[in-house]
Amino acid sequence: MPHFSAMIKAFFLSLVATLSLSLQAAPAKSLDDMVTVSVLPGWTMADGSHVAALKFVLKDGWKTYWRAPGEAGIPPHFNWSGSRNVAGVTVEWPTPVQTVTNGMRTIGYRHSLVLPIRLTPAKAGQPIHLAAELEIGVCSDICVPVTLSIAQDLPRGVTRPDPQIAAALASRPYTAKEARVGRVVCRVTPVKGGLHVVAEVDMEQMGKSELAVLETDNPDLWVAQAVTSRNGNRLRAETEIFHAEGHSFALNRSGLRITILSSGDAVDIRGCPAG
């Protein structure tokens, strides 16, 4: 694995280049030339929760990013604090695709993205007002950080699923149980300033170009893109984790999330015990 300082240097060089290109191109591009967003109002579930979605339509040649965008992507951020009668929001990410931008692998979506969201009302049976500030990255020949705002009252009494949202929910990665994943272990050892993590997952290959993406439940931690390899039915992913501000930290193994992407299907694995 490369030393952390080298990875950080490469990351910031990429970021500087991205921002430089964005600043040059921003005056020539309006938002509608890149992406538009709307709300699919969705329906109410039997348990009282509400399923809606954000629909992003990208112009030809543009793409946007998954929650873990890869080496050169811009991670999305959602602020739901303007919503009313909402106690909780869960974003259900459809399976993304891998692309290569300037020699670096990124993870995201082309053409369009229907992003389902599950809303838990603070008061069951009362109206829900959905409002959010969205910060996303969109890329073509250039990469541009974009801020969008949405607001909409959601319907009450609608129980029929929206086919677009239902299709997006169906395109999520498989769970570990659904994919018949066997042994999952993570070996963690200290390195200067952080942790070195080797994850091993026993599962059949789901497609070509496999990539394991490791995430933690701590937003202050930075996870390097994993080096992924396979020996038969055992997939191996090796990465390093550091605190964004250089602090010491403890790793919550139950909060580790391993998503294995490929040219075919994907699998979402929660938790990684010691081995």
C-alpha positions in Angstrom: 0.0 0.0 0.0 1.3 3.5 -0.7 2.3 5.7 2.2 -0.5 7.9 3.5 1.3 11.2 2.7 1.7 10.1 -0.9 -2.0 9.2 -1.1 -3.0 12.6 0.4 -0.7 14.4 -2.0 -2.2 12.6 -5.0 -5.7 13.4 -3.6 -5.1 17.1 -3.2 -3.4 17.4 -6.6 -6.4 15.8 -8.2 -8.7 18.1 -6.2 -6.7 21.2 -7.3 -6.9 20.1 -10.9 -10.6 19.5 -10.6 -11.3 22.8 -9.0 -9.2 24.6 -11.6 -11.1 23.0 -14.4 -14.4 23.8 -12.7 -13.6 27.4 -12.2 -12.6 27.8 -15.8 -15.8 26.1 -17.1 -18.4 27.3 -14.6 -19.3 30.6 -16.4 -19.9 28.8 -19.6 -22.3 26.2 -18.1 -25.7 26.8 -16.6 -27.1 24.2 -14.2 -29.7 22.9 -16.7 -26.9 22.2 -19.1 -25.6 19.6 -16.7 -28.3 18.2 -14.4 -31.9 18.7 -13.3 -33.5 17.2 -10.2 -37.1 16.6 -9.3 -39.1 14.8 -6.5 -41.0 11.6 -7.2 -43.6 11.9 -4.4 -44.0 8.1 -3.9 -46.3 6.4 -1.5 -47.1 5.5 2.1 -46.1 2.1 3.4 -48.2 -0.1 5.7 -46.0 0.8 8.7 -46.6 4.5 8.2 -43.2 5.3 6.6 -43.1 7.1 3.3 -41.1 6.1 0.2 -40.2 8.9 -2.2 -37.3 9.6 -4.5 -35.0 12.2 -6.0 -34.8 12.0 -9.8 -31.6 13.3 -11.3 -31.5 13.7 -15.1 -28.0 14.2 -16.5 -27.3 15.7 -19.9 -25.5 13.7 -22.4 -21.9 13.1 -21.4 -22.4 14.0 -17.8 -22.3 11.7 -14.7 -22.7 12.0 -11.0 -21.4 10.0 -8.0 -22.3 7.3 -5.6 -22.0 7.8 -1.8 -18.3 6.6 -2.0 -17.3 8.2 -5.3 -13.9 6.6 -5.8 -10.4 8.1 -6.3 -11.4 11.4 -8.1 -15.1 11.8 -7.5 -17.0 14.4 -5.4 -19.0 12.7 -2.5 -22.6 13.8 -2.3 -24.0 15.5 0.8 -27.7 15.9 1.7 -29.1 18.2 4.4 -32.8 17.4 5.3 -33.1 19.9 8.1 -35.7 22.0 6.2 -38.2 19.1 6.2 -41.2 19.0 8.4 -42.7 16.0 10.2 -39.6 13.9 9.4 -37.9 12.0 12.2 -35.5 10.1 10.0 -34.3 9.7 6.4 -32.7 6.6 4.8 -31.2 6.8 1.3 -31.4 3.6 -0.7 -28.6 3.7 -3.3 -29.0 1.7 -6.5 -26.0 -0.3 -7.7 -23.6 2.2 -9.4 -21.2 1.6 -12.3 -17.4 2.0 -12.4 -15.8 4.5 -14.8 -12.3 5.8 -15.4 -11.6 9.5 -15.4 -8.1 10.8 -16.2 -6.7 7.4 -15.3 -8.5 7.2 -11.9 -11.5 5.0 -11.1 -14.7 6.7 -10.1 -18.1 5.2 -9.0 -21.4 6.7 -10.0 -24.2 7.0 -12.5 -24.7 8.2 -16.1 -27.8 9.5 -17.9 -30.2 9.4 -14.9 -30.5 8.4 -11.3 -33.7 7.6 -9.3 -32.6 7.8 -5.7 -35.2 6.3 -3.3 -35.5 7.8 0.2 -37.4 6.3 3.1 -38.9 8.8 5.4 -40.0 8.1 9.0 -42.6 10.6 10.1 -42.3 12.3 13.5 -46.1 12.1 13.8 -47.7 9.2 12.0 -50.6 10.1 9.7 -49.7 13.7 9.5 -48.5 15.5 6.3 -44.8 15.4 5.4 -43.0 18.3 3.8 -39.7 17.2 2.2 -37.0 19.8 1.8 -33.3 19.4 1.2 -30.1 21.1 0.2 -28.2 18.8 -2.1 -24.4 19.0 -2.8 -23.3 16.7 -5.6 -20.6 16.5 -8.1 -21.2 16.3 -11.9 -18.5 15.5 -14.4 -17.9 15.4 -18.1 -14.7 16.8 -19.5 -14.7 18.9 -16.3 -15.9 18.3 -12.8 -18.3 20.8 -11.2 -19.6 20.9 -7.6 -23.3 21.7 -7.7 -25.7 22.8 -5.0 -29.4 22.1 -5.5 -32.5 22.7 -3.5 -35.8 20.8 -3.5 -39.0 21.2 -1.6 -42.3 19.4 -1.9 -45.3 18.3 0.1 -45.7 14.6 -0.1 -49.1 13.0 -0.7 -51.2 11.3 2.0 -53.2 8.2 1.4 -51.3 7.0 -1.7 -50.4 3.4 -1.3 -49.7 2.4 -4.9 -45.9 2.1 -5.6 -44.3 4.3 -8.2 -42.8 2.0 -10.9 -39.7 4.2 -11.3 -39.0 4.1 -7.5 -39.8 0.4 -7.3 -37.3 -0.3 -10.1 -34.6 1.7 -8.4 -35.2 -0.2 -5.1 -34.9 -3.5 -7.0 -31.5 -2.5 -8.4 -29.8 -2.2 -5.0 -26.9 -4.5 -4.3 -27.7 -7.9 -2.9 -27.4 -8.5 0.9 -24.7 -10.9 2.1 -27.4 -13.5 2.8 -28.9 -13.1 -0.7 -25.5 -13.4 -2.3 -24.7 -16.5 -0.2 -21.6 -14.9 1.2 -19.6 -17.2 3.5 -16.7 -16.2 5.8 -16.0 -12.5 6.2 -13.1 -11.3 8.3 -10.9 -8.2 8.7 -7.4 -8.1 10.0 -6.5 -4.7 11.3 -2.9 -3.6 12.1 -1.6 -0.2 13.1 0.4 1.9 10.7 1.8 5.4 11.1 -1.1 7.7 11.7 -3.8 5.1 11.0 -4.8 1.5 10.4 -4.0 -1.1 7.7 -7.1 -3.3 6.9 -7.2 -6.5 5.0 -10.7 -7.9 4.4 -11.3 -11.4 3.1 -14.7 -12.4 1.8 -15.6 -16.0 0.7 -18.1 -15.7 -2.2 -18.4 -16.6 -5.8 -17.4 -14.1 -8.4 -20.3 -11.9 -9.5 -18.8 -10.4 -12.6 -15.6 -8.9 -14.1 -13.7 -5.8 -12.8 -14.5 -6.6 -9.1 -13.8 -3.7 -6.8 -14.3 -3.8 -3.0 -15.3 -0.5 -1.4 -14.8 -0.2 2.4 -16.7 2.4 4.4 -16.9 3.2 8.1 -19.7 4.6 10.2 -17.5 7.5 11.3 -17.7 10.4 8.8 -14.3 11.8 10.2 -12.4 8.8 8.8 -10.8 8.7 5.4 -10.6 5.3 3.6 -8.2 4.8 0.7 -9.4 2.9 -2.4 -8.9 -0.7 -1.7 -6.6 -3.0 -3.8 -8.9 -5.9 -4.7 -7.7 -9.4 -5.7 -9.2 -12.8 -5.9 -8.0 -16.4 -5.3 -10.7 -18.8 -6.3 -13.8 -18.1 -4.2 -12.0 -15.8 -1.8 -11.9 -12.1 -2.5 -9.2 -10.0 -0.7 -9.4 -6.2 -0.2 -6.5 -4.2 1.3 -6.7 -0.6 2.3 -5.7 2.0 4.9 -7.9 4.2 7.1 -6.9 7.6 8.7 -8.6 10.3 10.6 -9.3 13.4 8.4 -7.7 15.7 11.0 -4.9 13.3 12.1 -6.5 12.3 15.4 -6.2 8.8 16.9 -9.4 6.8 16.6 -11.0 3.4 17.3 -12.4 1.3 14.5 -16.0 0.0 15.0 -15.9 -3.3 13.3 -19.7 -3.6 13.3 -19.9 -0.2 11.5 -17.6 -1.4 8.6 -19.4 -1.7 5.3 -18.0 -3.6 2.3 -19.6 -3.2 -1.0 -18.3 -5.4 -3.8 -19.0 -4.0 -7.2 -18.4 -5.7 -10.6 -19.5 -5.5 -14.2 -22.4 -7.7 -13.2 -24.1 -7.7 -9.8 -23.0 -6.2 -6.4 -23.2 -7.2 -2.8 -23.5 -5.1 0.4 -21.8 -6.6 3.5 -22.4 -5.1 6.9 -19.8 -5.6 9.7 -16.4 -7.3 9.5 -15.3 -9.4 12.6 -11.7 -10.2 13.5 -10.0 -13.1 11.9 
